[in-house]
Amino acid sequence: MKLYLWPRSLATRTALVLLLGLAIVQVAGLTIHALDRMDVQRLAQARDLAVRVASFYRTIALTDPGRRPTVLADLHRGPDLTAALAGSPPDVDMPEMPTPEQRLLRVNMSMVWMGAPNLRWREMVIYGGHPWGKVVVAMRLPDGEWLNVRAKLEPLRPWHSPTFLVAFSLMTAVAAVLTLWAVRRLTAPVRLLAEAAEALGRDVNAPPLPENGPTEVAVAAVAFNTMASRIRRFVQDRTELLTAIGHDLRTPITRLKLRAEFIEDDEQRGKILADLEELEAMVSATLAFGRDSRAMETVTSIDLAELLRTILDDAGDARPDVADRLTYEGPSHLTVQARTLSLKRALVNLVTNAVTYGGAARVRLALQDDRMVVIEIEDDGPGISPAEMDRVFEPFHRGEPSRNRETGGVGLGLPIARNILRAHGGDVTLANRPAGGLRARVTLPV
């Protein structure tokens, strides 16, 4: 089983990519800022240490050698800075300070040195540094004595700045909000296009997309509206063509019926009239299959539960012998948005199919995920072979092979039902029941 962690939504994907890029930029900026602050803090520490060490040295160098211990004891020294006189540099367990830091400290001490040239230190050794948290500066006085100064170094804190953290957090939050807003605005046309395509599938007279916004969006909207207009024109032309064909065919059929009445042979007259009735039924069914009733009917709120009960009552009146096997199970009321006449026709076809071939119609209605309505219609018939499951939805395909319209029909009931349900954004599927019989499963959006 594969686990897909990458989101499917275009908006979410775009937002994640942009936010990831923003995070990388912010981290890079933080790193550069931290390195810069470390350099600034290191320079400030070097200047401060240089001033204090040079002050110690100048005071001791200007003092008579006999009084140096007393003066050194009287100098103000904090816990982070100590000084002592010795005959040599101190023995410490630290290496000499790295060259870049040592050079920085020496340069700063040279800048703050204000003593006489003959008092300048003859030799200087510097140990330690930031990795050890302290520095030892040993300076040889003009008379050969050594002044050893020990200083503690404060750790570098490039992140220790409340103002910076507040500013950084504020900038990050604003950038994230603007990114999410921009992604939502940029992907909104895609969502609108999908909704418009879904609406067009349900209703060819759905309102067009607004042709505004960025150039690419406007061009896509114009192309979609043009396609929708062509589809509407095609459907209208087909409806007009079928209406004309139906009118032209019914007229000669009516004349043939009248002429058949003059046939003296009763048997031949009966056969001809039966053929003409079948032909007329096929013409009517063909017109119904091709007619775009959606163009003449608007979407309204209907009580689907009440509609199903009414269809079952009508079926029971037409077939009293199976009335006790026509049942409904589900909520008392369930409202959906649909075209009443079209939807009723589709459901009537399915119930009639169950009654005709299965001798029963047990209807169940349920709401699934608050977004989809499921209708199941079960019968007690022989079912359908797997090879016929898809073919029964083909126009003029008869699941019952006889030419008798009372048993085999004209093969348009299920295709008409599926066309209507798909026009509503739903569908219908068939499956054999394990206990026998057929189950028609209808799905419809709420």
C-alpha positions as CSV (number, residue, x, y, z in Angstrom):
1,M,0.0,0.0,0.0
2,K,1.5,3.3,-1.1
3,L,1.3,6.3,1.2
4,Y,1.1,9.5,-0.8
5,L,2.3,12.4,1.3
6,W,2.3,14.9,-1.5
7,P,-1.0,16.7,-1.4
8,R,-3.4,16.5,-4.4
9,S,-4.6,20.0,-4.2
10,L,-2.9,22.5,-6.6
11,A,-3.3,25.3,-4.1
12,T,-1.7,23.2,-1.3
13,R,1.1,22.1,-3.5
14,T,1.9,25.7,-4.6
15,A,1.6,27.0,-1.1
16,L,4.0,24.3,0.2
17,V,6.6,25.1,-2.5
18,L,6.4,28.8,-1.9
19,L,6.5,28.4,1.9
20,L,9.4,26.0,1.6
21,G,11.3,28.5,-0.5
22,L,10.4,31.3,2.0
23,A,11.7,29.1,4.8
24,I,15.0,28.5,3.0
25,V,15.5,32.2,2.3
26,Q,14.7,33.0,5.9
27,V,17.1,30.4,7.2
28,A,19.8,31.7,4.9
29,G,19.1,35.2,5.9
30,L,19.2,34.3,9.6
31,T,22.5,32.5,9.1
32,I,24.1,35.5,7.3
33,H,22.7,37.8,10.0
34,A,24.1,35.5,12.8
35,L,27.5,35.4,11.2
36,D,27.5,39.2,10.8
37,R,26.5,39.7,14.5
38,M,29.2,37.3,15.6
39,D,31.8,39.4,13.7
40,V,30.4,42.6,15.3
41,Q,30.4,41.0,18.8
42,R,33.9,39.7,18.3
43,L,35.1,43.1,17.2
44,A,33.4,44.8,20.2
45,Q,34.9,42.3,22.6
46,A,38.4,42.8,21.1
47,R,38.1,46.6,21.4
48,D,36.9,46.4,25.0
49,L,39.6,44.0,26.0
50,A,42.2,46.0,24.2
51,V,41.2,49.2,26.1
52,R,41.2,47.5,29.5
53,V,44.5,45.6,29.0
54,A,46.2,48.7,27.5
55,S,45.0,50.7,30.6
56,F,46.6,48.1,32.9
57,Y,49.8,48.1,31.0
58,R,50.1,51.9,30.8
59,T,49.5,52.3,34.5
60,I,52.0,49.7,35.5
61,A,54.6,50.8,32.9
62,L,54.5,54.4,34.3
63,T,54.8,53.2,37.9
64,D,58.1,52.8,39.7
65,P,59.0,49.1,39.8
66,G,59.0,49.1,43.6
67,R,55.5,50.4,43.8
68,R,54.0,48.2,41.1
69,P,52.6,45.5,43.3
70,T,50.8,48.1,45.5
71,V,49.4,50.0,42.5
72,L,48.4,46.7,40.8
73,A,46.5,45.7,44.0
74,D,44.8,49.1,44.1
75,L,43.6,49.0,40.5
76,H,39.9,48.3,40.1
77,R,39.4,44.8,38.7
78,G,36.2,42.9,38.2
79,P,35.8,39.1,38.5
80,D,36.3,38.8,34.8
81,L,39.7,40.4,34.6
82,T,42.8,39.7,36.8
83,A,46.4,40.9,36.4
84,A,49.7,39.8,37.9
85,L,53.4,40.6,37.6
86,A,55.9,37.8,36.9
87,G,59.3,37.1,35.5
88,S,58.0,35.2,32.5
89,P,54.7,34.5,30.6
90,P,52.3,32.3,32.5
91,D,52.2,28.5,32.1
92,V,48.7,27.9,30.7
93,D,47.0,24.8,29.3
94,M,45.8,26.7,26.2
95,P,47.5,27.3,22.8
96,E,48.1,30.7,21.4
97,M,45.1,32.5,20.2
98,P,44.3,31.8,16.5
99,T,46.0,34.3,14.2
100,P,42.9,36.1,12.9
101,E,41.6,36.8,16.5
102,Q,45.1,37.6,17.7
103,R,45.6,40.0,14.9
104,L,42.3,41.7,15.7
105,L,43.3,42.1,19.4
106,R,46.8,43.4,18.6
107,V,45.4,46.0,16.1
108,N,42.9,47.3,18.6
109,M,45.6,47.5,21.4
110,S,47.9,49.4,19.0
111,M,45.0,51.8,18.3
112,V,44.3,52.5,21.9
113,W,47.9,52.8,23.0
114,M,48.6,56.3,24.1
115,G,51.8,55.9,26.1
116,A,55.3,57.2,25.3
117,P,57.2,55.2,22.6
118,N,59.8,54.1,25.1
119,L,57.2,52.6,27.3
120,R,55.7,50.3,24.6
121,W,55.7,46.6,25.4
122,R,58.7,44.8,24.1
123,E,56.9,41.5,23.6
124,M,53.4,40.2,23.7
125,V,52.0,36.6,23.9
126,I,48.2,35.9,23.7
127,Y,46.7,32.6,24.6
128,G,43.1,31.2,24.4
129,G,40.2,32.6,22.7
130,H,36.4,32.0,22.3
131,P,36.7,28.2,22.2
132,W,38.2,28.3,25.8
133,G,36.1,31.2,27.0
134,K,39.0,33.2,28.3
135,V,42.1,35.0,27.1
136,V,45.6,35.4,28.7
137,V,47.6,38.4,27.5
138,A,51.3,38.4,28.6
139,M,53.2,41.6,27.9
140,R,56.9,42.2,28.6
141,L,57.5,45.6,30.3
142,P,60.5,47.8,29.2
143,D,62.5,46.7,32.2
144,G,62.0,43.0,31.4
145,E,59.2,42.2,33.8
146,W,56.0,40.5,32.5
147,L,52.5,41.7,33.1
148,N,50.1,38.8,32.7
149,V,46.4,39.7,32.3
150,R,43.6,37.0,32.4
151,A,40.2,37.9,31.0
152,K,37.0,36.0,30.7
153,L,35.2,36.1,27.3
154,E,31.4,36.3,27.1
155,P,30.1,33.7,24.7
156,L,29.0,35.1,21.4
157,R,25.2,35.3,21.2
158,P,24.1,36.2,17.7
159,W,20.5,35.3,18.4
160,H,20.3,37.2,21.7
161,S,18.2,40.1,20.4
162,P,14.5,40.4,21.4
163,T,14.0,43.1,18.8
164,F,15.4,41.0,16.1
165,L,13.3,38.0,17.0
166,V,10.1,40.0,17.1
167,A,10.9,41.6,13.7
168,F,11.8,38.3,12.2
169,S,8.6,36.6,13.5
170,L,6.5,39.5,12.2
171,M,8.2,39.4,8.7
172,T,7.7,35.6,8.5
173,A,4.1,35.8,9.5
174,V,3.3,38.6,7.0
175,A,5.2,36.8,4.2
176,A,3.3,33.5,4.9
177,V,-0.1,35.2,5.0
178,L,0.6,37.1,1.7
179,T,1.9,33.8,0.2
180,L,-1.3,31.9,1.1
181,W,-3.5,34.8,-0.1
182,A,-1.7,35.0,-3.4
183,V,-1.9,31.2,-3.9
184,R,-5.6,31.2,-3.2
185,R,-6.1,34.1,-5.7
186,L,-4.0,32.4,-8.4
187,T,-5.7,29.0,-8.0
188,A,-9.3,30.3,-7.7
189,P,-9.8,30.4,-11.5
190,V,-8.9,26.7,-11.7
191,R,-11.6,26.0,-9.1
192,L,-14.1,28.1,-10.9
193,L,-13.3,26.4,-14.2
194,A,-13.9,23.0,-12.6
195,E,-17.2,24.1,-11.0
196,A,-18.3,25.6,-14.4
197,A,-17.5,22.3,-16.2
198,E,-19.5,20.4,-13.6
199,A,-22.4,22.8,-13.9
200,L,-22.3,22.5,-17.7
201,G,-22.4,18.7,-17.4
202,R,-25.6,19.1,-15.4
203,D,-27.2,21.9,-17.4
204,V,-26.2,23.0,-20.9
205,N,-27.8,26.4,-20.1
206,A,-25.5,27.0,-17.1
207,P,-24.3,30.6,-16.8
208,P,-21.0,31.4,-18.6
209,L,-17.8,32.1,-16.8
210,P,-16.8,35.7,-16.2
211,E,-14.2,36.7,-18.9
212,N,-12.0,38.9,-16.7
213,G,-8.9,38.6,-14.6
214,P,-5.3,37.9,-15.9
215,T,-4.8,37.4,-19.6
216,E,-4.4,33.6,-19.3
217,V,-7.5,33.3,-17.1
218,A,-9.6,35.5,-19.5
219,V,-8.4,33.5,-22.5
220,A,-9.3,30.2,-20.8
221,A,-12.8,31.6,-19.8
222,V,-13.4,32.7,-23.4
223,A,-12.5,29.3,-24.8
224,F,-14.7,27.5,-22.2
225,N,-17.7,29.8,-23.0
226,T,-17.2,29.2,-26.7
227,M,-17.2,25.5,-26.2
228,A,-20.3,25.7,-24.0
229,S,-22.0,27.8,-26.7
230,R,-21.2,25.2,-29.4
231,I,-22.5,22.4,-27.2
232,R,-25.8,24.2,-26.6
233,R,-26.1,24.9,-30.3
234,F,-25.4,21.2,-31.1
235,V,-28.0,20.0,-28.6
236,Q,-30.6,22.5,-29.9
237,D,-29.9,21.4,-33.5
238,R,-30.2,17.7,-32.6
239,T,-33.5,18.3,-30.7
240,E,-35.0,20.2,-33.6
241,L,-33.8,17.5,-36.0
242,L,-35.4,14.7,-33.9
243,T,-38.6,16.7,-33.5
244,A,-38.8,17.1,-37.3
245,I,-38.1,13.4,-37.9
246,G,-40.7,12.4,-35.3
247,H,-43.3,14.6,-37.0
248,D,-42.5,13.3,-40.4
249,L,-42.6,9.6,-39.3
250,R,-45.8,9.8,-37.3
251,T,-47.8,11.2,-40.2
252,P,-47.2,8.1,-42.5
253,I,-47.6,5.8,-39.6
254,T,-51.0,7.2,-38.9
255,R,-51.9,6.9,-42.6
256,L,-50.8,3.3,-42.6
257,K,-53.0,2.6,-39.6
258,L,-56.0,4.0,-41.3
259,R,-55.3,1.9,-44.5
260,A,-54.7,-1.2,-42.4
261,E,-58.3,-1.0,-41.1
262,F,-59.5,-1.7,-44.7
263,I,-57.7,-5.0,-44.8
264,E,-60.3,-7.8,-44.8
265,D,-58.0,-10.5,-43.5
266,D,-58.3,-10.1,-39.7
267,E,-55.1,-12.0,-39.0
268,Q,-53.0,-9.9,-41.4
269,R,-54.7,-6.7,-40.2
270,G,-53.8,-7.5,-36.6
271,K,-50.2,-8.2,-37.4
272,I,-49.8,-5.0,-39.5
273,L,-51.4,-2.9,-36.7
274,A,-49.1,-4.6,-34.1
275,D,-46.1,-3.8,-36.3
276,L,-47.2,-0.2,-36.7
277,E,-47.8,0.2,-33.0
278,E,-44.3,-1.1,-32.3
279,L,-42.9,1.2,-34.9
280,E,-44.7,4.2,-33.3
281,A,-43.5,3.2,-29.9
282,M,-39.9,3.0,-31.2
283,V,-40.2,6.5,-32.7
284,S,-41.6,7.9,-29.5
285,A,-38.9,6.2,-27.5
286,T,-36.2,7.5,-29.8
287,L,-37.5,11.0,-29.6
288,A,-37.6,10.8,-25.8
289,F,-34.0,9.4,-25.8
290,G,-32.7,12.3,-28.0
291,R,-34.8,15.1,-26.6
292,D,-33.0,17.5,-24.4
293,S,-35.6,18.0,-21.7
294,R,-33.1,20.0,-19.7
295,A,-33.4,22.9,-22.0
296,M,-37.1,23.2,-21.0
297,E,-37.0,22.3,-17.3
298,T,-35.4,24.3,-14.5
299,V,-33.7,22.8,-11.4
300,T,-35.9,23.0,-8.3
301,S,-36.0,21.5,-4.8
302,I,-37.9,18.3,-4.7
303,D,-38.6,15.8,-1.9
304,L,-36.9,12.7,-3.2
305,A,-38.5,10.4,-0.6
306,E,-42.0,11.5,-1.5
307,L,-41.2,11.1,-5.2
308,L,-40.1,7.5,-4.7
309,R,-43.2,6.6,-2.7
310,T,-45.4,8.1,-5.4
311,I,-43.7,6.1,-8.1
312,L,-44.1,2.9,-6.1
313,D,-47.8,3.7,-5.5
314,D,-48.3,4.2,-9.3
315,A,-46.5,1.0,-10.0
316,G,-48.7,-0.8,-7.5
317,D,-51.8,0.5,-9.2
318,A,-50.6,-0.6,-12.6
319,R,-49.5,-4.0,-11.3
320,P,-51.8,-5.1,-8.4
321,D,-50.3,-8.6,-8.5
322,V,-46.9,-7.3,-7.2
323,A,-48.1,-4.5,-5.0
324,D,-47.1,-6.3,-1.8
325,R,-43.5,-6.5,-3.2
326,L,-43.2,-2.8,-3.8
327,T,-41.6,-1.4,-0.6
328,Y,-39.8,1.8,0.4
329,E,-37.1,2.1,3.2
330,G,-35.5,5.4,4.1
331,P,-36.1,8.8,5.5
332,S,-39.6,10.4,5.4
333,H,-38.3,13.4,3.6
334,L,-35.0,14.2,1.8
335,T,-34.7,17.3,-0.4
336,V,-32.4,17.4,-3.5
337,Q,-31.9,19.9,-6.3
338,A,-33.1,18.3,-9.6
339,R,-35.4,18.6,-12.6
340,T,-38.6,17.0,-11.4
341,L,-40.0,15.5,-14.6
342,S,-36.6,14.2,-15.9
343,L,-35.6,12.6,-12.6
344,K,-39.1,11.1,-12.1
345,R,-38.8,9.6,-15.6
346,A,-35.4,8.0,-14.9
347,L,-36.6,6.5,-11.6
348,V,-39.9,5.3,-13.2
349,N,-37.8,3.5,-15.8
350,L,-35.7,1.7,-13.2
351,V,-38.7,0.7,-11.0
352,T,-40.7,-0.4,-14.1
353,N,-37.7,-2.5,-15.2
354,A,-37.5,-4.1,-11.7
355,V,-41.3,-4.9,-11.7
356,T,-41.3,-6.2,-15.3
357,Y,-38.3,-8.5,-15.2
358,G,-38.0,-9.1,-11.4
359,G,-41.5,-9.1,-10.1
360,A,-40.6,-6.8,-7.2
361,A,-39.1,-3.4,-6.5
362,R,-37.6,-2.8,-3.0
363,V,-36.4,0.7,-2.8
364,R,-33.9,2.0,-0.2
365,L,-32.9,5.7,0.1
366,A,-30.0,6.9,2.1
367,L,-27.8,10.0,2.5
368,Q,-24.1,9.4,2.2
369,D,-21.4,11.8,3.5
370,D,-23.9,14.6,3.5
371,R,-23.0,15.2,-0.2
372,M,-24.5,12.2,-2.1
373,V,-27.8,10.5,-2.2
374,V,-27.9,6.7,-2.8
375,I,-31.0,4.9,-4.1
376,E,-31.0,1.1,-4.3
377,I,-33.7,-0.7,-6.3
378,E,-33.8,-4.5,-5.8
379,D,-35.9,-7.2,-7.6
380,D,-36.3,-10.9,-7.5
381,G,-35.6,-11.7,-11.1
382,P,-33.0,-13.9,-12.7
383,G,-30.4,-11.1,-12.8
384,I,-28.1,-10.3,-15.7
385,S,-25.0,-12.1,-16.9
386,P,-21.8,-10.2,-16.3
387,A,-21.3,-9.9,-20.1
388,E,-24.6,-8.0,-20.4
389,M,-24.0,-5.6,-17.5
390,D,-22.6,-2.8,-19.6
391,R,-24.5,-3.6,-22.8
392,V,-27.9,-3.1,-21.3
393,F,-27.1,0.6,-21.2
394,E,-26.6,0.7,-24.9
395,P,-29.5,2.2,-26.9
396,F,-31.9,-0.4,-28.4
397,H,-30.1,-3.3,-26.7
398,R,-32.7,-5.6,-25.1
399,G,-31.8,-7.8,-22.2
400,E,-34.9,-9.9,-23.0
401,P,-34.4,-11.0,-26.6
402,S,-38.0,-11.4,-27.7
403,R,-39.6,-8.9,-30.1
404,N,-42.6,-8.6,-27.7
405,R,-42.7,-5.0,-26.4
406,E,-44.5,-6.1,-23.4
407,T,-41.6,-8.2,-22.2
408,G,-38.6,-6.9,-24.2
409,G,-39.4,-3.3,-24.7
410,V,-37.5,-1.2,-27.2
411,G,-34.2,-1.1,-25.4
412,L,-34.2,2.5,-24.3
413,G,-35.4,2.5,-20.7
414,L,-32.0,2.1,-19.1
415,P,-30.1,4.3,-21.5
416,I,-32.6,7.1,-20.9
417,A,-32.4,6.6,-17.1
418,R,-28.6,6.8,-17.2
419,N,-28.5,9.8,-19.4
420,I,-30.9,11.7,-17.1
421,L,-29.0,10.7,-14.0
422,R,-25.6,11.6,-15.4
423,A,-27.1,15.0,-16.5
424,H,-27.9,15.5,-12.8
425,G,-24.3,14.8,-11.8
426,G,-25.0,11.2,-10.7
427,D,-25.0,7.7,-12.2
428,V,-26.6,4.3,-12.2
429,T,-24.9,0.9,-12.0
430,L,-26.2,-2.7,-11.9
431,A,-25.1,-5.7,-9.9
432,N,-26.5,-9.2,-9.3
433,R,-27.5,-9.9,-5.7
434,P,-25.9,-12.9,-4.0
435,A,-29.4,-14.1,-3.0
436,G,-30.7,-13.7,-6.5
437,G,-32.1,-10.8,-8.4
438,L,-30.7,-7.5,-9.6
439,R,-29.7,-4.4,-7.7
440,A,-29.7,-1.0,-9.4
441,R,-27.7,1.6,-7.5
442,V,-28.4,5.3,-8.2
443,T,-26.2,8.1,-6.9
444,L,-27.2,11.8,-7.0
445,P,-25.6,14.9,-5.5
446,V,-27.6,16.6,-2.8
